[in-house]
């Protein structure tokens, strides 16, 4: 189990921002983000086996379960599910409630121009069974958190040796 928390990683990155220029720190975060995407896929495989696609989620094409990273500030990187993988990953993370075909389910929330919101009612198209939570995203995060300190040290020391940091 990793002992570091996301806050500890943030403090570590803030400490590195004093050593690197903005361009150097952005390059470091980019390399760490690319590694985090790979580490998340390793964590997903622990739950799903070697196949990282939801075969019957979308009918026309399998949905690949991947992660993405965004550099949101000078020393901030955020790892989230890829846009089209958010639905399958949230279902795998928290499970699914059973529903019968034709049953009423909460629909989309519609906002009008004047700011009022209303929720449309939807009807289930087919019967689906329950599924226990697999905590797939949590497993991906654990792999990222476990490997992050060593990767941060490797990338930072390599950049300092090359003289890119200043």
C-alpha positions in Angstrom: 0.0 0.0 0.0 1.3 3.4 -0.8 1.9 5.6 2.2 2.0 8.9 0.3 -1.2 10.9 -0.3 -2.1 13.1 -3.3 -1.4 16.1 -1.1 2.1 14.8 -0.4 2.7 14.5 -4.2 1.5 18.1 -4.6 3.9 19.3 -2.0 6.7 17.4 -3.7 5.9 19.0 -7.0 5.7 22.4 -5.4 9.2 21.8 -4.0 10.4 20.9 -7.5 9.0 24.1 -9.0 11.8 26.0 -7.3 14.4 23.9 -9.0 12.9 24.0 -12.6 11.9 26.7 -14.9 8.3 26.7 -16.1 9.2 24.9 -19.4 11.3 22.3 -17.5 8.5 21.7 -15.0 5.9 21.4 -17.8 8.2 18.8 -19.5 8.5 16.9 -16.3 4.8 16.8 -15.7 4.2 15.7 -19.3 6.5 12.8 -18.9 4.9 11.8 -15.5 1.5 12.1 -17.1 2.4 9.7 -19.9 3.7 7.3 -17.3 0.5 7.7 -15.2 -1.6 6.7 -18.3 0.4 3.5 -18.6 0.2 2.8 -14.9 -3.6 3.3 -14.8 -4.0 0.7 -17.6 -1.9 -1.8 -15.5 -4.3 -1.2 -12.6 -7.3 -1.7 -14.9 -5.9 -5.1 -16.1 -5.9 -6.4 -12.5 -9.7 -6.2 -12.6 -10.5 -6.8 -16.2 -7.8 -9.2 -17.4 -5.9 -8.4 -20.6 -8.9 -7.0 -22.4 -9.2 -3.2 -21.8 -12.4 -2.8 -23.9 -16.0 -3.0 -22.9 -17.3 -5.3 -25.6 -21.0 -4.7 -25.2 -21.0 -1.1 -23.8 -21.5 0.6 -27.2 -22.9 -1.5 -29.9 -20.9 -0.3 -32.8 -17.4 -0.3 -31.4 -15.8 -1.6 -28.2 -14.9 1.2 -25.7 -11.3 1.3 -24.6 -10.7 2.0 -20.9 -7.9 4.6 -20.9 -6.8 7.5 -18.7 -5.7 11.0 -19.6 -3.7 13.7 -17.9 -4.1 17.4 -17.9 -1.6 20.0 -16.7 -3.9 22.5 -15.1 -1.4 24.9 -13.4 2.3 25.6 -13.1 2.9 22.6 -10.9 -0.4 20.7 -11.1 -1.2 17.5 -13.0 -4.6 15.7 -12.9 -5.2 12.2 -14.1 -8.8 11.4 -15.1 -10.6 8.8 -17.2 -10.7 9.5 -20.9 -13.9 11.3 -22.0 -15.6 8.4 -23.6 -14.4 6.0 -20.9 -16.0 7.9 -18.0 -19.3 5.9 -18.1 -17.8 2.4 -18.2 -15.2 3.3 -15.6 -17.7 4.8 -13.2 -20.0 1.7 -13.6 -17.0 -0.6 -12.9 -16.0 1.5 -9.9 -19.3 1.8 -8.2 -21.3 -1.1 -9.6 -24.8 -1.2 -11.2 -28.3 -1.4 -9.9 -30.7 -3.8 -11.5 -33.6 -2.5 -13.7 -36.3 -4.1 -15.8 -37.2 -3.2 -19.3 -39.9 -0.5 -19.4 -39.1 0.7 -15.9 -38.8 4.4 -15.1 -35.2 5.7 -14.6 -34.0 9.2 -14.0 -33.3 10.9 -17.3 -31.3 13.9 -18.4 -31.4 17.2 -16.6 -32.5 20.0 -19.0 -31.6 23.6 -18.3 -33.5 26.3 -20.1 -32.2 29.8 -21.1 -33.7 31.4 -18.0 -31.8 29.0 -15.7 -34.6 26.7 -14.6 -33.9 23.0 -14.6 -36.2 20.0 -15.2 -35.4 16.3 -15.2 -36.8 14.3 -18.0 -38.0 10.8 -17.3 -36.5 7.9 -19.3 -37.5 4.3 -19.6 -35.1 1.4 -19.5 -34.8 -0.2 -22.9 -33.6 -3.6 -21.7 -33.4 -5.5 -18.5 -29.9 -5.4 -16.8 -28.8 -7.3 -13.8 -26.9 -6.0 -10.8 -23.2 -5.8 -10.7 -21.0 -5.5 -7.6 -18.5 -2.7 -7.6 -15.0 -3.7 -8.9 -13.3 -0.4 -7.9 -11.4 -0.4 -11.2 -10.4 3.3 -11.0 -9.2 2.9 -7.4 -7.0 0.0 -8.5 -5.5 2.2 -11.3 -4.9 5.0 -8.8 -3.1 2.7 -6.4 -0.7 1.6 -9.1 -0.1 5.3 -10.1 0.5 6.2 -6.4 2.8 3.3 -5.8 5.0 4.0 -8.9 4.9 7.8 -8.8 7.7 8.5 -6.2 10.2 6.4 -8.1 9.2 7.8 -11.5 9.4 11.4 -10.2 12.9 10.8 -8.8 14.1 9.2 -12.1 12.6 11.9 -14.4 13.7 14.8 -12.2 17.3 13.5 -11.7 17.6 12.8 -15.5 16.4 16.3 -16.3 18.8 17.8 -13.8 21.7 15.8 -15.3 20.9 17.0 -18.8 20.7 20.6 -17.5 17.1 21.1 -18.7 15.8 22.3 -15.4 17.3 25.8 -15.4 
